[in-house]
Amino acid sequence: MNTLALAWKNITQQWGSTLLSIFLTAFGVSILLVIYISGDSFEKQLENNSKNIDLVIGAKGSPLQLILSSLYHVDNPTGNIPLVEADKIAQNPFIQLAVPISLGDNFKGHRIIGTDTSFLSLYELEISEGKLWKKSFEVVIGQEVARKQQLKIGDQIHSAHGLSADAHVHDEHPFTVVGILQRSNSVVDNLMLCNLASIWDVHGIAHQEDHQHEDDDHHDHAEHDHEIHDHEHEAESPHHEHDDAHAGHDHSDHSHSDTATSTNPEQTNASEEELVTEKPQSEGFIKSIGQDMIADQGVEITALLVKYSSPVAIATIPRLVNQTTNMQAASPAIESSRIFSLLGVGLDSLAILAYVIMIIAGLSVFLSLYNALKERKYDMAVMRTMGATKTKLFTLVIVEGLVITLLGGVIGLLMGHGILYYISTQTSQSADFIEVFKLYPNEVLILVAAILLGVIAALVPAFRAYNTTISKTLASR
């Protein structure tokens, strides 16, 4: 009988203590796996979702809530901001790109985001299938949306009001899937993108003056001049990437003027003014909706995602927004760091618990083998008389410890993935950031650590078996 078969036979004779050791090992491994994979995935998501975004501008309230709702799409917005006010901020020369977003609806938990084509530039997105939207009620969806909901080009969907999947469904305004984005490994994979006009129209907000003499046919797109989308922004400089196809404010007075100034000159110092004169003033994103009409009707967006054009903007733009407007500016870097620090406390506590459990599992393996050795002392002496070497007995005990922790480690990995799967089913579709069925490098390290723990725990019993004295053992029997 070889060493492995003999070790397995010895293990099965002590099922009570062996199962306890396997369970403790599995429990510790599963906790470590969940902690490392969740922490690593969450940190990568924080980086991927905010890597090109320097500032988020939204309604007054909690900066953390603004970041969570506008970047990670896991919370409710703090409110809305006037489109014209956001456009004024977008014209600041310290801003390279300003992307408006509007929230309000979802499809089976996937949030529908009203925006313009500069959103793709900001997140460095590309179309995998189909095309970009050209009119209202056309959507481009992320890879995960297409996979989970089995959607394809040409399919029609109905949005649900609000951010809850079981909310009221807008049956009168179907959306048509016209494009599928390439995988970006960010929250965008779980989002659905359309133009701003779609969000306004589905709630009967935009162009109310055009409809006041109409019946309730809100989806008559011929009445909406803002539905014609201009895609020529791709050939322009970065300062033109955020031109919105749904707005219509003529900014010809601001184009390439060497005398352009910031939105609030009193807030800038001399060095900032010099930079302003060197850089042409940015254009806003309102292009086709009348400025007076927007101001009168109070058309709003949820937030503005900003990318700076100069390091000076770090100190200038947030102060300008917070002190001179009714809006607030939140830094993704600061708030993301705060999020991870808050979660880090809990993750560290769980990690400590997992290490303690692993140590207890090691002690359990040690006691199991040590007690089993006392009962098998006579058997080992007989094995020695039949030709087994000291090394053979030493190896036998080591293999027993290795097999116990290997079984516990494998079961722990399966348990860990099961826990991660359960967690993923409890989160919203837009917050699904863990790839449950992917094999992570940390898993191998955790399994190896568990096996080494079993080997270490078996060393003392193994040396005791190695030093077994044949004559004394047989004489005592």
N, C-alpha and C positions, 0 to 999 in steps of 0.2 A: 504494500500500500504506500503510495507516495505521500509526501509531506502535506500537500494541500488537502487531499482526501482525509488524511488522519486528523488534520486540524479541524476540518468541518465536522467530523464525527465527534470530536471533543466538545465543539461549540454546541452542537445539538443536544448534548447531554446536560447542558446547563441553560435551558431556554429562558428561565425566569430572569436571571441576572444578565444574560446575553441580550434579551429583548429590551431591558431597561437601558443598557449601554447603547444599543442601536437607536432607541428612541431619543435619548438625550443628545446623541451626536447629530441625528437628523434634525432635531429641533434647533440646535445651535447653528447648523449649516444653513437651514432655511431662513433664519432671521438675518444672518450675515448676507446671504444672497439678496434678500429683499432690500436691505439697507444699501448695499453697494450698487445694485442695479438702479434702484430708484434715485439715489443721490447722483449717480453718474448721468443718468438720462435727464434728470431735472436740470442739472447744471448745464448740460449741452443745449437743452431747450432754451434756457435763459440766454445763452450766448447766441444761438441761432435766430431767436425771435427779435433780438434787439441789437444785432451787430452793426446795422447801418442807421440806427435811429438814435439821435442825440437828445431829443426832447419830445415829450408828448404834451400837447396843449388841449385842455378840455374845460369843463365846467368846474366851478369852485366845489371843493369837497376834499376827500381823502386822496392825497397823491398816490398812495399805494393802490387804492381802489381804481384810480384812473389808469394806472399801469396794468393792473390785472385785467381790466375790462377791454382796454384798447390794444394791448400787445399780446396777452396770453389768453384772452377771451374765456376767462373762468369766473368773472364777476359781473355784476350789473354796472352800467355806466353811472357816472356821477351826475349826469344830466346832458343837456345839449348846449351848443354855442351858436351864435348867429353866423351864418355863412359869410356875410360881408365883413364882420370883425375878424374872422379867421383869414379871410383873403388879404386884409390889411397887414396882418402879421406875415403872411406868405410873401409880401412884396419887400420885406426888409432885406437889405443887401447882404446881411450876414447869414441869410438862409439860402442854401443851395437848392434844396428840394423840400416842398411842403405837400404832403399827401393827405387829402381829406378822407375821412371815413364816417359812414353812417351805419349805426346798428339799429335793430328793431325787430327783425324776424329771424326765423330759423327753419330748417327742414330736418325733422327727425333728430334734433339735437345739434345739427351742424349749423353754425351761424352764417347768415347771409350778410355779406359786407358790401355796402354801397361805397364806391370809391371811383377813382379815375385810373387811367392807364399808367400813371406814374407809380402806382402801387407795385407793379411788376418790376419796375426799375429799382425801387427801394429794396425789395426782397430778392432781387436778382432771379426772377422767375422766368421760365420759358414754357411755351405751349407744347405739350406732347402730342395731343390730338385736337383736331378741329381748328378753331380760330378764336380771336378775341371778340367780345361783344361789340356790336355796332349800333344797337338801339336798346330801348328799355325792355325789361323782362327777358333779357338774354343773360345767362350766367356761365361763368367759367369755374369749374370745380377742381378741388384738390384730388390727389391720387387716392387718399384714404376714403374720401367721400364716394368716389367712383367705385372703389373696391367693396366697401361695406354696404352701400345701397344699391349695388349692381346697376349703376347708371351708365348710359352711353350717349354719344352725340345724337341729338334729336329728341331725347326723352323730355317729357314735360313734368314739372313738379308743382306743388302748391305749398306756399310758405305758411308757417304758423306764426301768429302774432306773438311778439315778445321773444324771450330767450328760453322758454320752456317747450319741450317737444309736444306736450299734450295741450297746448293753447289753441285758441280759435284759429281755424284754417281759413286763409283768404282764397276761397274757391273761385272768385271772379277774376283773379289775376294770376294765371299760370305762368311759370317761368320755363324757358326752353334752354336745355343744356347745349351750348354751342362749342365748348372747348374744355379740355382736360389738361391741367398743368403737370409738368414734370415733377417728380418727387423732390422736395426741398429739405426734408428732415426737419421741418419747422411746423409751427401751428397752422400754417397755410395749407398743409396737406389735408386738414380737416375743415377747411372753410369753403364757402361758395362766394364768388365775386361777381358783382354786377355794377352798373353805373349808378350814380347818385339819384338820378331821376326815378329809377325803379323803386327805391325806398320811399321817396316822396310820393310817387303816384299811388303806390299800393295802400298808403294811408290817407290819400286824398289831400295832401299838403300842398304840393307844388301847383302853380298855375291855376289857382282857384278863380282868378278873374276870367280865365279862358273858359271856365266851366260853369260860371254862374247862370248862364242862359241855356245851358245844356241839360239834358236829363242825366242820370247817374252813370253814364257810360264813361267811366274813368280810364278805361283801357283803350280809348280811341287815340292812338299815338300820332295821328295826323295833326292834332291840335298842339303838339309839343315840339317846338323848334329845337329844344335841347337834346333831342334824340339822335341827331346826326353827329356821329363821333369822328373826330379828326385824328388819325393815327400818325400823322407826319411828324409827331414829336420825337420819334425815334431817331430822325436824322438831324435833330437840333442839338444844341449844346446842353449841358446839364441844367442850365438855368431855365430851359424851356421844357424839361422832362415832366414837370408837374402841371402842365396846362390841362385843365379840365374841359372835357367835351360838353359838359352840361351847363356851363355858365357863360354869361355873355357880357362881361364888363370890358370896355375898350381901354387898354392900358398903353396906347401908343404914346402917351405923354411921358411914359417912364422908360421907353426903350433906349438902352445904351446911352444914357445921359451922363456926362462926366460930372455933372453937378448934383447928382442924386444924393439924397440924404436919408438917414434912417427914419423909421416911423416916429420916433420920439427923440429929436436931436438933443433935448436937454439932459437925457440920460447918458449921453456919450461924452467921453473926454476928448482931448485934442488928438491923441494917437488914433482913436477910433474914427474920428472925423476924416483923418487922412486916408484911412483904409476905405472909408465910404466913397470918397471922391475917386479912388482908383478903380472901384468895382461898379459896373453898371447896376442900377437898381433892379431887383428881381421882379418878374411879372407875377401876378396872382394867378389863381386857377379858374377864376370866373371868366368865361369866354362868350357864352351865347345866351345866358339868361339876363334880362334887363336888370340893371342895378336897382332902379327904383322899384321894380316889381318885387325883387327879393327883399328889399328893405321894408316895403309895405306889408308883405305877407309874412315876414319873419321866418323865412326858410332857414333851417338849422342843420347842423351836422353834429356828430357825437364828439369827434376829436380830430386833431391835426397832428400828423406824424412828421417830425421835422429833422432834417439833416443839415448840419451847419456847413457854411462855406469858409469859415475862418475860426481859429481858436479864440478870438476875441468874443465870439458869440456866446461862449460858455458863461461869461459873467454878464453879458449885455442882455441877451434875449430873455432868460428867465426873469430877470429883474424888471424888464420892460413889460412883460406880460402880467406878472403878479402885482405890480405897483400901479399900472396905468390902465388896466382893463378889468372887466368882471370875470375874466378867465383865470385859470391857474396853469402853471407850467411844472411838469414833473420830469425828473431825470430818470431814465430807465436804468442807468448804471447804479445810481444811489438806491433806488427802490428795489432793484433786483438783488443787490447786495444785502439789503435789509431782509428780503424774503428768505434768502438762503441762510442768513445768520439765524433767523427765527427757526427755520426748519432744521438747521444744523444742530441745535441744542437737543431736539428730540431724537434726531438720527444718532448723535453721539451717545445719548442715554441708552438707546436700543442696542447700539454696538457693544457698549460695556456689558449689558445684560447677556448678549450673545456670547461674548468672551467668557463670562462667568459660567454659562451653561456648558460651553465647550470644555472648560477646566473640570467641571463636575462630571462631564461625560468621560474625560480621561481618567479621573479617579475611579469612576464606575468600572471602566475597563480593567484598571489595575486591580481593584478588589475582586472582580470576577475571576481574573486569571490567577490571582494569588490564592484565593480560596479553592479554586478548581485544582491547583497544583498540589495543595495539601491532600486532597482526596485521591489524586492520581500519582502520589509519590511512589507507591508500591509498583504501579504499572510501569512507571518510568525506570525503576530499578530492574524490573524484568526485561524491559526493552534493552537496557544496557547489557544484560547477560546474554541477550540474543544477538548482540553485535552492533547495536545502535551506538553511535559516537556521542560525545558531549555536545559537539557542534550540531548534531542532528536534533537533540532535545532542545537546545537553545533556539534553533531555527523554527522548530515546531511551535514554541510559545510565541515567538515574534509573529509568525504567520497568523496565529489565532487573533492576536491584537489587530493586525492589519486587516483581516477579513471583517472583523466586527465593525471597525470604523469605516471601512470601504462601503459596507452595506448601509451604514448610517449616513454616510456622505451622499451616496447616490439617491437614497430615499429623501434626504434633505433637499437636494437639488430639485427633485420632482415636486416636493412640497412647496418649495420657494416659488417655482413657476406657477403652481396652482394658486398661491396667494397673490402673485402679481396679476394673474388673469382675473381673479375676483376683484382686485382693486380697479383694474381697467374697466370692468363692467359697471362699477359704481360711479365712475367719473363721467362727466359730460363728453360728448363726442369731440368737442373742440379742445378738450384737455387731455385727449388720449395721446400720450407721448412715450409710453413704454412699449417696446417690441417684445411681447411676452414670449414668443416661441423662437427667439434668437439666442444662439449660444454666445455668451459673453466671455472674454478672457479671464475675468475675475472668478468665474465658476471653476475653472481648472485650478487656480491658485487656492481657492477655498477647499476643494476636494483634496488637493495635495496636503494642505495644512491639517485636515482631519486625519488623513492617513498617517502623517508624521506623529500626530498626537497619539494615535493608537500604538505606534511603534515605541514611542517613548514610555507610554504607560506599561508596555509589556517587557521593558528592559529588566526591571527588578525580578519579576517572576522568571524570566528567561535565564538570568544569571543563577537564580536559585536552582532551576532545573539543570543547568550546566554543572553545578557543583554537587549534584546528587551523589551520595556515597552508597554504593551498591551493598556493601556488607552490612552497614548499620541499618539500612532500610529493610533489607530482607530479614535480619536478625530480630528487629523490633516486631516483625509480623509473625 
